């Protein structure tokens, strides 16, 4: 199974910390690329510590962050599966 599908499959069980899911990818750049593609494809949602979904502007800022800043931000984010992806993975 490729990392993206494995990532989505893990989310079938419920929301998970992004930092945990990063371990499914061989590197931070690979994870960043896949996560931003899944966000753009409306397959996942990123949720902040306040329980609110990240707004598009916040996701864009995250996409421009350095790898080290991105890794730090990931420690505070949770990922949820969008209904569209749940149908695809199940």
Legacy VTK file of the C-alpha trace (Angstrom):
# vtk DataFile Version 3.0
C-alpha trace
ASCII
DATASET POLYDATA
POINTS 90 float
0.000 0.000 0.000
1.354 3.454 -0.798
1.894 5.913 2.070
-1.061 8.116 1.095
-3.553 5.247 1.146
-2.020 3.896 4.349
-2.387 7.392 5.830
-6.073 7.536 4.858
-6.630 3.966 6.038
-5.294 4.828 9.502
-7.849 7.647 9.707
-10.771 5.244 9.240
-10.367 4.496 12.957
-10.790 8.189 13.819
-8.839 11.412 14.095
-5.117 11.066 14.717
-2.245 13.409 15.560
-0.404 14.500 12.443
2.943 13.867 14.164
2.048 10.158 14.484
0.943 9.873 10.864
4.167 11.456 9.595
5.928 8.184 10.412
4.191 6.596 7.416
6.287 8.682 5.014
9.983 8.300 4.195
10.711 12.014 4.735
9.145 15.310 5.764
9.186 16.654 2.173
7.302 13.537 0.989
4.799 13.910 3.816
4.304 17.623 3.116
3.659 16.995 -0.557
1.170 14.198 0.121
-0.660 16.024 2.905
-1.062 19.197 0.882
-2.314 17.135 -2.074
-4.853 15.406 0.206
-5.937 18.804 1.562
-6.338 20.158 -1.967
-8.277 17.025 -2.934
-10.640 17.529 0.016
-9.647 14.148 1.476
-8.471 15.308 4.906
-8.919 18.165 7.346
-6.280 19.628 9.648
-7.540 20.567 13.089
-5.718 22.881 15.481
-5.384 22.604 19.243
-8.502 24.763 19.624
-10.561 22.101 17.806
-11.168 24.310 14.780
-10.338 23.299 11.245
-7.425 25.201 9.735
-8.590 27.826 7.300
-7.213 27.812 3.734
-4.946 30.773 4.551
-3.424 28.856 7.471
-2.877 25.785 5.302
-1.165 27.958 2.673
1.123 29.438 5.324
1.959 25.935 6.487
2.817 24.875 2.925
5.421 27.673 2.768
7.044 26.843 6.118
10.502 25.276 6.380
10.710 21.556 7.106
11.665 22.200 10.737
8.830 24.711 11.229
6.449 22.317 9.518
7.476 19.469 11.835
6.907 21.714 14.890
3.484 22.775 13.594
2.560 19.143 12.940
2.985 18.412 16.655
-0.064 20.622 17.333
-2.314 19.363 14.540
-4.810 16.545 14.311
-5.970 15.027 11.031
-9.512 13.969 10.268
-10.773 12.064 7.271
-13.153 13.915 4.968
-16.293 12.001 3.903
-15.089 11.942 0.281
-11.938 10.021 1.259
-13.762 7.679 3.630
-15.757 6.371 0.666
-12.574 5.928 -1.382
-10.647 4.041 1.308
-13.448 1.865 2.723
LINES 1 91
90 0 1 2 3 4 5 6 7 8 9 10 11 12 13 14 15 16 17 18 19 20 21 22 23 24 25 26 27 28 29 30 31 32 33 34 35 36 37 38 39 40 41 42 43 44 45 46 47 48 49 50 51 52 53 54 55 56 57 58 59 60 61 62 63 64 65 66 67 68 69 70 71 72 73 74 75 76 77 78 79 80 81 82 83 84 85 86 87 88 89
